[in-house]
């Protein structure tokens, strides 16, 4: 019998404690595609949702959410 398979728990993505900056950017962003990316990052920061759950909410593939997460870390401090 197969046991249930659980996804690996994702690591912390806000290594610089910039959640407040992301929230402000999300609230003020007017460009739809940028707001969509910020929403994904916002959900990952504020909740314990998995990449799959966030992907379902924003309507993108899990792999795209993971790419955005990788882009988030080095670029958010600009």
N, C-alpha and C positions, 0 to 999 in steps of 0.2 A: 504494500500500500504506500502511495506517495504521501509524504508529509506536506503540509502547506508551505509554500515558498514565500518568504518575505523579502522585500527589497531591503538593501542595505540602507541604514539610516544616513541621511545626508549630513555632511559636515557644516560647520558654521561658515556662513558666507560674509558676514559683516565683521571682518577682522579689525576694522578701524572705528567701529561704533559710529557709523554714519547713517543710521536708520532715520534720524531726524531730517537729514539732507534729502534722502530719497523721498520721504513723505512730502516735503515742501516741493520738490521737483514734480512729483506726481500731481499734487493739487494745482500747480500753476501751468503745467504743460498743455499746450493747445494742439500740437501735432499728434495725430492719432497713433501712428506707429511708434512714436517715442513713448506715448502714454501707455501703450500696450506693454512695452518692455518694462517700464517702471512699475506697472501693476504686477507683473510676474515677480519682479524683485521684491516689491512691497509684500506680497503674499508669502514669499519665502522667508522674509525677515520677521514678519508679524505672527506667523502661524507655524505649526508643525506639519503643514501639508507637504506631501511628497511632490517630486517633479511631475509625476503622472497626474496628480490632482490639480496642480497649478496649470499644467498643459490643457487639461479639460476645461478649466475655467476661462482661460484666455483664448482657447481655440487654436492652439499650436501644438506641434509635436513635442514630446518630452525632450528629444535631442536638441531642439531649438531652445528650450528653456535652459538646458544645461550650457549651451553656447553663451546665452545671455548672462548666465551666472558667472562664467569664466571671464567674460568681458567686463562685468561689474567690478570686480575686485581692483584691477589696476587703474580703472578710468574714473571712478566715482569722485576722487579727490580733486579733479580739475576745477 
